[in-house]
Amino acid sequence: MIFQPVLNVFLLLLFFVPVAVVAVMAMVRRPASGSVATHRGLWAMRLVMLLACFVMLLRPGIPGGTTETLATDTDIVLVVDTTASIVAEDWDGDEPRLDGVRADVRSIVDEYPGARFALITFAASADLRMPLTTDTTALVSSLDVLRPEVTSQSRGSSVGIASSLLEETLSSAAEASPDRARMVFYFGDGEQTDGSTPESFDSSADLTDAGAVLGYGTAEGGPMKLTTGAVDGSDAGYIQYQGGNALSVIDETNLQAIADELGVEYQHRTADAEITLPDAPSTTTSFSESGEVGNATELYWIAALVVAVLLGVELARATMLVARLRLLRAPRSVSEPRSLSEPRSLSEPRPSTEPRSLSERSETKRPAPQPSSTEDVSSRRSAPRSTTEGGAS
């Protein structure tokens, strides 16, 4: 068993130990209400979930696992046109041709795993943008930020201006790794705009084992946007010619000539057709076992499964508690009678227990006044005294 933690073990302990201490204290503490067993069971489940998260971040595994991958011992040189015509908008409707180039380069990268790639771009001159490397992420990123030459600085271009730089790159690769095969992929529209005869690629034919010339554009042509080199990405409009938008038209004759000189096939590219790529030389393609040293069969998914199950139980319990609380707080119907044994709801009004004023209490305790008669008083005064007094008189 080996571990490949995503963070330093001490950092993981710093995060998890305080939380585990709090969980243990809550588990051993006696609950204010409810069953002690239920309370401790819930906190024990939460402690197990915390432990499973810790194990998952440790990334346990079994050493000795191997994977078989396809290795292509090939050097691939990509030659990309970056003149103003490469952004002519006739790819997949009205998209720039450069979008098609980027998509095809990704397909080439996927088709030849393990190969080394070099990137050459050309406009008024040819430049080696990226030497041979296996870092395909850097290659794709370089193409994503690739922009054509600034329109105001354009003085025309030749479709064969990269021939000498391509020969130099292939010769260096052959000297450094003579056992590796070499492939060339040319991306362009074939427009020759400097008025000269295109340079020949014949000198690179003997150094090229396979590849393709890929053509972009339509016979109707597409308008080209002005390239100012500004970083804000503002739209500067289109290149104008004789009062209208200048159109770039594909020249398949020049593209076919380049393919013949390199000894590869020509293919006209459209957005609705899949790219056809040649097979890598069989002598440079093999299956290799990787990961014999330091590789492991990952087991972190077991801990992740435990976390998912326990989290599902916790969410189900929380949902039941919320539903029960809503039922308790539901308002009682006015017409529904309440039995004597049924407890009073919290929402029902309680009888008033406010103290009454002194005047109210005196009025309550004071008896009703008895009516008095003046006749009774006068009768008492005129009534004869006792009979003994009358006898004495």
C-alpha positions as CSV (number, residue, x, y, z in Angstrom):
1,M,0.0,0.0,0.0
2,I,1.3,3.4,-1.0
3,F,-0.1,6.9,-0.6
4,Q,0.1,9.9,-2.9
5,P,-1.5,12.7,-1.0
6,V,-2.9,15.7,-2.8
7,L,-1.5,18.0,-0.1
8,N,1.3,17.7,2.5
9,V,0.2,15.2,5.2
10,F,0.9,17.8,7.9
11,L,-1.5,20.3,6.2
12,L,-4.1,17.6,6.0
13,L,-3.7,16.8,9.7
14,L,-3.9,20.5,10.5
15,F,-7.3,20.7,8.7
16,F,-8.9,17.5,9.9
17,V,-7.7,17.0,13.5
18,P,-9.5,20.0,15.0
19,V,-12.7,19.0,13.3
20,A,-12.3,15.4,14.5
21,V,-11.8,16.6,18.1
22,V,-15.0,18.6,18.0
23,A,-16.9,15.6,16.6
24,V,-15.6,13.3,19.4
25,M,-16.6,15.9,22.1
26,A,-20.1,16.2,20.6
27,M,-20.4,12.4,20.4
28,V,-19.5,11.7,24.1
29,R,-21.6,14.6,25.4
30,R,-25.1,13.6,26.7
31,P,-27.9,15.1,24.5
32,A,-30.4,17.5,26.0
33,S,-33.2,15.5,24.5
34,G,-33.7,12.3,22.6
35,S,-32.0,8.9,22.8
36,V,-28.4,8.8,23.8
37,A,-27.8,5.9,21.4
38,T,-29.2,7.8,18.4
39,H,-27.2,10.9,19.3
40,R,-23.9,8.9,19.5
41,G,-24.7,6.9,16.4
42,L,-25.2,10.1,14.3
43,W,-22.0,11.6,15.5
44,A,-20.1,8.4,14.9
45,M,-21.4,8.3,11.3
46,R,-20.1,11.9,10.8
47,L,-16.8,11.0,12.3
48,V,-16.5,8.0,9.9
49,M,-17.3,10.4,7.0
50,L,-14.6,12.8,8.1
51,L,-12.1,9.9,8.3
52,A,-13.1,8.7,4.8
53,C,-12.5,12.3,3.4
54,F,-9.0,12.2,5.0
55,V,-8.2,8.8,3.5
56,M,-9.5,9.9,0.1
57,L,-7.1,12.9,0.1
58,L,-4.3,10.6,0.9
59,R,-4.9,8.8,-2.4
60,P,-4.0,5.2,-1.3
61,G,-3.0,2.7,-4.0
62,I,-1.5,-0.6,-4.7
63,P,2.0,-0.4,-6.3
64,G,2.9,-2.3,-9.4
65,G,0.1,-1.4,-11.8
66,T,1.1,-1.0,-15.5
67,T,-0.6,0.7,-18.5
68,E,0.0,0.0,-22.1
69,T,0.2,3.1,-24.3
70,L,0.9,3.7,-28.0
71,A,4.3,5.4,-28.5
72,T,4.9,7.2,-31.8
73,D,8.6,7.8,-32.3
74,T,8.0,10.4,-34.9
75,D,9.0,14.1,-35.4
76,I,6.2,16.1,-36.9
77,V,6.7,19.6,-38.3
78,L,3.7,21.8,-38.8
79,V,4.0,24.7,-41.4
80,V,1.2,27.2,-40.9
81,D,0.4,30.2,-43.2
82,T,-0.1,33.4,-41.1
83,T,-0.7,35.8,-43.9
84,A,-3.8,38.0,-43.9
85,S,-5.6,35.5,-46.0
86,I,-5.6,32.8,-43.3
87,V,-8.4,34.8,-41.5
88,A,-10.5,35.0,-44.6
89,E,-14.1,34.2,-43.6
90,D,-15.1,31.2,-45.7
91,W,-14.6,28.3,-43.3
92,D,-17.8,26.7,-42.1
93,G,-19.8,29.5,-43.6
94,D,-18.4,32.8,-42.4
95,E,-15.8,31.7,-39.9
96,P,-12.0,32.4,-40.4
97,R,-9.9,29.8,-42.0
98,L,-7.6,29.8,-38.9
99,D,-10.4,28.1,-36.9
100,G,-10.1,25.1,-39.3
101,V,-6.3,25.0,-39.0
102,R,-6.6,24.9,-35.2
103,A,-9.2,22.1,-35.3
104,D,-7.0,20.0,-37.7
105,V,-3.9,20.5,-35.6
106,R,-5.8,19.1,-32.6
107,S,-6.8,16.1,-34.6
108,I,-3.2,15.5,-35.6
109,V,-2.0,15.7,-32.0
110,D,-4.6,13.1,-31.0
111,E,-3.7,10.8,-34.0
112,Y,0.0,10.6,-33.1
113,P,0.5,10.2,-29.4
114,G,4.0,10.4,-28.1
115,A,5.3,12.3,-31.2
116,R,7.4,15.4,-31.0
117,F,6.0,18.5,-32.7
118,A,7.6,21.7,-34.1
119,L,5.7,24.7,-35.3
120,I,6.8,26.9,-38.3
121,T,4.8,30.0,-39.3
122,F,5.3,32.1,-42.4
123,A,4.0,35.4,-43.8
124,A,6.6,37.9,-45.2
125,S,9.2,35.6,-43.6
126,A,9.3,32.2,-41.9
127,D,9.8,31.8,-38.2
128,L,10.3,28.7,-36.0
129,R,7.7,29.4,-33.3
130,M,8.3,26.2,-31.3
131,P,11.1,23.6,-31.7
132,L,10.5,19.9,-31.4
133,T,8.8,19.1,-28.2
134,T,6.4,16.5,-26.7
135,D,4.5,19.3,-24.9
136,T,1.3,19.2,-26.9
137,T,-0.4,21.6,-24.5
138,A,2.1,24.3,-25.3
139,L,1.6,23.6,-29.0
140,V,-2.2,24.0,-28.8
141,S,-1.8,27.1,-26.6
142,S,0.5,28.6,-29.2
143,L,-2.0,28.1,-31.9
144,D,-4.8,29.5,-29.8
145,V,-3.0,32.8,-29.5
146,L,-1.7,32.8,-33.1
147,R,-2.7,35.9,-35.1
148,P,-1.9,36.9,-38.7
149,E,0.6,39.6,-39.6
150,V,-0.4,43.2,-39.2
151,T,-2.2,44.3,-42.4
152,S,-0.4,47.7,-42.6
153,Q,3.0,45.9,-42.6
154,S,2.1,43.3,-45.2
155,R,4.1,43.5,-48.4
156,G,3.0,40.3,-50.1
157,S,4.1,36.7,-49.4
158,S,5.3,33.6,-51.0
159,V,3.8,30.1,-50.3
160,G,7.3,28.6,-50.4
161,I,9.1,31.0,-48.2
162,A,9.4,28.4,-45.4
163,S,11.1,25.8,-47.5
164,S,14.7,26.6,-46.3
165,L,13.6,26.7,-42.6
166,L,11.7,23.5,-43.0
167,E,14.8,21.8,-44.5
168,E,17.0,23.1,-41.7
169,T,14.5,21.8,-39.0
170,L,14.2,18.4,-40.6
171,S,18.0,18.1,-41.0
172,S,18.6,18.9,-37.3
173,A,16.0,16.3,-36.3
174,A,17.6,13.7,-38.5
175,E,21.0,14.3,-37.0
176,A,19.8,14.3,-33.4
177,S,17.6,11.2,-33.8
178,P,18.3,9.3,-37.0
179,D,16.0,6.4,-35.9
180,R,12.9,8.6,-35.6
181,A,10.6,9.1,-38.6
182,R,9.7,12.6,-39.8
183,M,6.4,13.9,-41.0
184,V,5.4,17.3,-42.5
185,F,2.0,19.0,-42.5
186,Y,1.5,22.2,-44.5
187,F,-1.5,24.4,-43.8
188,G,-2.4,27.2,-46.2
189,D,-4.5,28.6,-49.0
190,G,-1.9,28.6,-51.8
191,E,-2.1,32.4,-52.6
192,Q,1.1,33.8,-54.0
193,T,0.9,37.6,-53.5
194,D,4.5,38.8,-53.9
195,G,4.6,38.4,-57.6
196,S,7.6,35.9,-57.6
197,T,7.8,32.2,-58.4
198,P,7.2,30.1,-55.2
199,E,10.3,28.4,-53.7
200,S,10.5,24.7,-54.1
201,F,10.3,22.1,-51.3
202,D,12.3,19.5,-53.2
203,S,15.2,19.6,-50.7
204,S,12.9,18.5,-47.9
205,A,11.5,15.5,-49.7
206,D,14.3,13.0,-48.8
207,L,13.9,14.0,-45.1
208,T,10.1,13.5,-45.1
209,D,8.6,10.1,-44.5
210,A,4.9,11.1,-44.6
211,G,2.6,14.0,-44.1
212,A,0.0,16.0,-46.0
213,V,-0.7,19.4,-47.6
214,L,-4.0,20.8,-46.3
215,G,-5.7,23.5,-48.2
216,Y,-8.2,26.0,-46.8
217,G,-10.6,28.4,-48.6
218,T,-13.2,28.4,-51.4
219,A,-13.2,29.3,-55.1
220,E,-15.7,32.1,-54.3
221,G,-13.3,33.6,-51.7
222,G,-13.9,35.2,-48.4
223,P,-13.4,38.7,-47.0
224,M,-10.4,39.4,-44.8
225,K,-10.5,41.5,-41.6
226,L,-7.9,44.1,-40.9
227,T,-5.3,43.1,-38.4
228,T,-4.0,46.0,-36.3
229,G,-2.1,44.1,-33.6
230,A,-4.2,45.9,-30.9
231,V,-4.6,44.0,-27.7
232,D,-8.2,45.2,-27.0
233,G,-9.5,43.0,-29.8
234,S,-11.5,45.9,-31.4
235,D,-13.0,45.3,-34.9
236,A,-11.1,47.4,-37.5
237,G,-13.3,46.3,-40.4
238,Y,-12.3,44.5,-43.6
239,I,-9.5,45.0,-46.1
240,Q,-10.8,47.1,-49.0
241,Y,-10.1,46.7,-52.7
242,Q,-11.6,48.8,-55.4
243,G,-14.4,50.1,-53.2
244,G,-15.4,46.7,-51.7
245,N,-14.2,44.0,-49.4
246,A,-11.1,42.3,-50.7
247,L,-11.6,38.5,-51.2
248,S,-9.1,35.7,-50.7
249,V,-9.4,32.8,-53.1
250,I,-7.8,29.4,-52.6
251,D,-5.1,28.4,-55.2
252,E,-5.1,24.6,-55.3
253,T,-2.6,24.5,-58.1
254,N,0.1,25.9,-55.9
255,L,-0.9,23.6,-53.0
256,Q,-0.8,20.5,-55.2
257,A,2.7,21.5,-56.4
258,I,3.9,21.7,-52.8
259,A,2.5,18.3,-52.1
260,D,4.2,16.8,-55.1
261,E,7.5,18.4,-54.1
262,L,7.3,17.0,-50.6
263,G,6.1,13.6,-51.8
264,V,2.8,13.7,-49.8
265,E,-0.9,13.9,-50.6
266,Y,-2.9,17.1,-51.0
267,Q,-6.3,17.4,-49.2
268,H,-8.8,20.2,-49.5
269,R,-10.3,20.9,-46.1
270,T,-13.9,21.8,-45.4
271,A,-15.7,22.0,-42.1
272,D,-18.2,19.2,-43.0
273,A,-15.5,16.6,-43.9
274,E,-13.3,14.6,-41.5
275,I,-9.6,15.0,-41.9
276,T,-7.8,12.0,-43.5
277,L,-4.4,11.5,-41.9
278,P,-1.7,9.1,-43.1
279,D,-0.5,6.3,-40.8
280,A,2.7,6.8,-38.9
281,P,5.6,4.8,-40.2
282,S,5.2,1.3,-38.7
283,T,8.9,1.1,-37.7
284,T,8.3,4.0,-35.3
285,T,5.0,2.9,-33.8
286,S,5.0,0.5,-30.9
287,F,3.1,-0.3,-27.7
288,S,5.0,0.4,-24.5
289,E,4.3,-0.3,-20.9
290,S,4.4,2.8,-18.8
291,G,4.3,3.1,-15.0
292,E,6.2,0.0,-14.0
293,V,8.1,2.1,-11.5
294,G,6.2,4.4,-9.2
295,N,2.8,3.7,-10.7
296,A,-0.1,2.5,-8.6
297,T,-3.6,1.2,-8.9
298,E,-5.7,4.0,-7.3
299,L,-8.0,3.0,-4.4
300,Y,-9.2,6.5,-3.3
301,W,-12.6,5.8,-5.1
302,I,-13.5,3.4,-2.2
303,A,-13.3,6.2,0.3
304,A,-15.1,8.5,-2.0
305,L,-17.9,5.9,-2.3
306,V,-18.2,5.7,1.5
307,V,-18.4,9.5,1.7
308,A,-21.2,9.6,-0.9
309,V,-23.2,7.0,0.9
310,L,-22.9,8.6,4.3
311,L,-23.6,12.0,2.9
312,G,-26.8,10.6,1.3
313,V,-27.9,9.3,4.7
314,E,-27.3,12.7,6.3
315,L,-29.2,14.5,3.6
316,A,-32.2,12.1,3.8
317,R,-32.3,12.6,7.6
318,A,-32.2,16.4,7.2
319,T,-35.0,16.3,4.7
320,M,-37.2,14.2,7.0
321,L,-36.6,16.7,9.9
322,V,-37.5,19.7,7.7
323,A,-40.7,18.0,6.5
324,R,-41.7,17.1,10.1
325,L,-41.0,20.7,11.3
326,R,-43.2,22.1,8.5
327,L,-46.1,19.7,9.5
328,L,-45.8,21.0,13.1
329,R,-46.0,24.6,12.0
330,A,-48.9,24.1,9.7
331,P,-51.9,26.4,10.6
332,R,-55.0,24.7,12.1
333,S,-58.3,25.0,10.4
334,V,-60.8,27.3,12.2
335,S,-63.7,24.9,11.8
336,E,-61.7,21.9,13.2
337,P,-62.7,21.3,16.8
338,R,-59.9,20.5,19.3
339,S,-60.3,17.8,21.9
340,L,-59.6,18.4,25.5
341,S,-56.6,16.1,25.5
342,E,-55.0,17.7,22.5
343,P,-52.3,20.2,23.4
344,R,-52.7,23.8,22.4
345,S,-50.7,24.9,19.3
346,L,-48.0,27.5,19.5
347,S,-49.8,29.6,17.0
348,E,-53.1,29.8,19.0
349,P,-53.7,32.8,21.1
350,R,-53.5,32.3,24.9
351,P,-56.0,33.8,27.3
352,S,-55.0,37.2,28.6
353,T,-53.1,37.2,31.9
354,E,-52.5,40.9,32.2
355,P,-53.3,42.4,35.6
356,R,-56.4,44.5,35.9
357,S,-56.5,48.1,37.3
358,L,-57.7,48.9,40.8
359,S,-60.9,50.5,39.6
360,E,-61.8,47.4,37.6
361,R,-61.1,45.2,40.7
362,S,-63.2,47.4,43.0
363,E,-66.1,47.3,40.5
364,T,-65.9,43.6,40.5
365,K,-65.9,43.1,44.3
366,R,-68.3,45.9,45.2
367,P,-71.8,44.5,45.9
368,A,-74.8,46.1,44.2
369,P,-76.2,48.9,46.4
370,Q,-79.5,48.2,48.3
371,P,-82.4,50.6,47.8
372,S,-83.3,52.6,51.0
373,S,-86.9,53.8,51.7
374,T,-87.7,57.1,53.6
375,E,-91.0,55.5,54.6
376,D,-89.3,52.8,56.6
377,V,-87.3,55.4,58.5
378,S,-90.3,57.5,59.3
379,S,-92.3,54.5,60.4
380,R,-89.5,53.5,62.7
381,R,-89.5,56.9,64.3
382,S,-93.3,57.0,64.8
383,A,-93.7,53.4,66.0
384,P,-94.8,53.0,69.7
385,R,-92.1,51.9,72.0
386,S,-92.6,48.9,74.1
387,T,-95.8,48.0,75.8
388,T,-94.2,48.4,79.2
389,E,-93.7,52.1,78.5
390,G,-97.4,52.5,77.6
391,G,-98.4,50.8,80.9
392,A,-96.3,53.2,83.0
393,S,-97.8,56.2,81.4
